[in-house]
């Protein structure tokens, strides 16, 4: 570790899936010789699925970070269309040692132009949208491609955080925190992926989510089209 604290920035937004953020935060904030900053586009309070995260900093006020993490959520593609938010993500990401995300946060990284040619994870229902941003979809629960480390859907955020901890602080630290936080997953059902879920469950989920998925796909195409028209300098402005 350097003489300066290792700065971790979580870039959050209204409506995010809070576990995408709180799971990794629970682990990464315990990295020795580090500081964890929670920031948003406008600063202040950020609502997320019934919880409110208070007192966030403005992204534009943060000069740089060592690790940038972007969570996902239902409105992720709406956020991807926000040129101010994605511009700040790009600015911080280009200067970070690690560019990271959980769930559909990888689509926001993509919209910021940070995943060109990179392998990346995403929630399984949205993974097919990654190529719109020049990324290579990967089914892995945690995927690393150079300085880019991405986690799959929601609960993968804890596996992602342990992977990052082992990278930055060493495997012994990661294992110690895993033990201390008693991370020993043993789900009551084997059905957390499309490959393991019973067919009726998968079909019911897809039917229920179809209208929203169609909207998110259209937003993703809009964000990708905008990215193709805008220069990197304009995106980072």
N, C-alpha and C positions, 0 to 999 in steps of 0.2 A: 504493500500500500504506500502511496505517496504521503508527503508531509501535509497535504491538504485533504480535507474530508472527501471521500468518494461521494459525489452528488448524484442522487437518484431523483428523477423527476417523473411523477405520475401526471399525465395530461388527461384530465377528466372532463366530462361534458354532461349536460342535463339528460336524464333518461338512460344513462349507461346502466349496464348490468353490474350491480355493486360488487358481486363476488369476483368478477373479473379484476376488480381493483383491490378489494379488501383482502382476498386470499393472498396474492403476491405481497401486498403491503405488510401483512402480518409477519411474513418471513423476511423480506428484503430490508425492512426497517431495522432489523436486528444485526445487520452487517456491521462489524466493528469499524471504527474510524470512518463512518459515513454519515451523511445527512440526507433525510428524505423530505422532498418538497412536493406538495400537492398543489397543482395549478390548473387553471381553466382559462378560457378565452378572456372572460371579463373579470375574473377574480371574484371573491366573495363567496356566497353560499351556492351550492350546486345540488339540486334535487336528483335523487336516483332511486326509483322503484320504492317509494315510501320512506326512504331515508334522505336526510339532508347533510351534506358534508360542508361544514362551515369554514369560513375564513381562508379560502384558497387564494393563492397568489395569482397575479396576472401572468400569463405565459410570456407576454412581451417584456415583462420586468425581469425575467430570468436570463442572465447573460449567456450561460452555458451549462452543460451537465455532462457527467460521465456516462450515465445510463438513462435513456428515455424509454418510458413504458406507456403504451396507449391501450387502455381497456376497450372492450366492445360493448355492444348493446343493440337493442332494437332500432334506435335512430342512428346507428353508425354511418349509414350511407347518406343520411340527411346531413350529418356532420361533415362527411367527406366532400359535400358540395359547398361547405363554408370556406371560402378562400382565405379568410383571416386565420381561422383555426389551423387549416392545413399548411398555411405559410409559416406559422410558428413551429409546427411540428417539423417541417422540412429544415428550418433554420437550426433548431436544436439538434435534430437528428444528424445533420451533416457535420456537426462538431462533436458528437458524442462518440465514446469508445464502443458503446453498445446501443443498437436500435432494437427495441423490443415491443412486443404486443401480446395480448391475450384475446382469444376468440375473434370477433370481427374487427378488432383493433387493427389487424393486419391489412384490412381493406382501407382503413384510414391512412396507414403508412403508404399503401399503394397509391392512393389519391394524392399524397404529398410527394410522389415521385421517388420514394426511397426503396422500392422493391424491384426495380428493373433488373431482370435476369436472375433474381434471387429465389431460392426455394423458400416457401413459407407455409405455415399452418394456419388454420382458420376453423371456425365452427363448421361441421360437416355439411350443413344445409346451405352454406354460403361459399364454400371452398371453390366452387366452379367459377366464381366471379374474379378470382385472383388474376387469371390471364388477361383480363381487361386492362390491368395496370402493368403488364409486362412481367408479372411474377409467375413462378412455377408452383402450382399447388402440390402440397405434400400431405399425406394422410397421417404423418407422425403426430404423436401427442405433444411433443416438443421438437422443434426443428431448428437447427442451426445452419446458417450459411454465412460464413465469415463473421462479420460484426453484427449480423442480424440474427436474433433469437426470438422465435415466435411460439406461442402456445396455442393449442386447439381450443375447443369450446369450454368456457366457464370454469369448470372444476380442474381443467388442465393447468390453470393458473398456478396451482400449488406445485405441481411437478415442474412447471416452467421456473418458478422461483427457486426451487432447490437446485435445478440445473445451473441457474445464474449464480447462486451462492457458491456452488462447487467451482465454477469458473473463476469467480472474483476472489473468494476467500478460502478456497480449498475444500476438498471433499470432507475432511474431518469436521469443519465448521458446519457444512450442510447436514451431515449426519447427526451432529449434536443438536442442531435446531429441529431436525425432524423428530428426534427422540423427545426433546423438551416439549414440543407442541403435539406430541403423540399422533403424528401423521402415519396411520397404519390402515389405509382404506380397505374396507371389507363390505362392499355394498350388498344389500339384501337381495338384489335382483341383478342378473346378468343381462343387461339390455341397454347399456348406455351409448351404443353406436348403432347405425343402421344394420350392420352386419350381425349384431347379437340380439337386437330387439325382435320380438315376435312380429310376424307380418301384420296382424290386425292392429297392433299398437303403432307400428310405423305408418301404416296407411291412414289411421285416424289422425295422427300428428300432421302428416303431410296435407290432408284435406283441410284441417283446421287452419294451417298456416299458409295455405296457397295464396289467398289474396294479398297478405302482407309480403310474402316472398316476391310476388310479381312486382309490387311497388318498389321494393328494395332493389330488385334487379334493374328496373328502369332508372332509379337514382344512381346506381353503380355505372350504368352506361353513360349517363350524363356527366358524372364525375370523370370518367375515363376520356370522354370526348373533350371535356374542358382541359384536362391534363395534356392532351395531344396538341392543343392549340396554344397553350400558354408556355412561355419560356421559363426555365428554372429560376431566372432572376425575378420574373414577375410573380411566380408562386411564392418565393421567399420574401417578397416585399412586405 
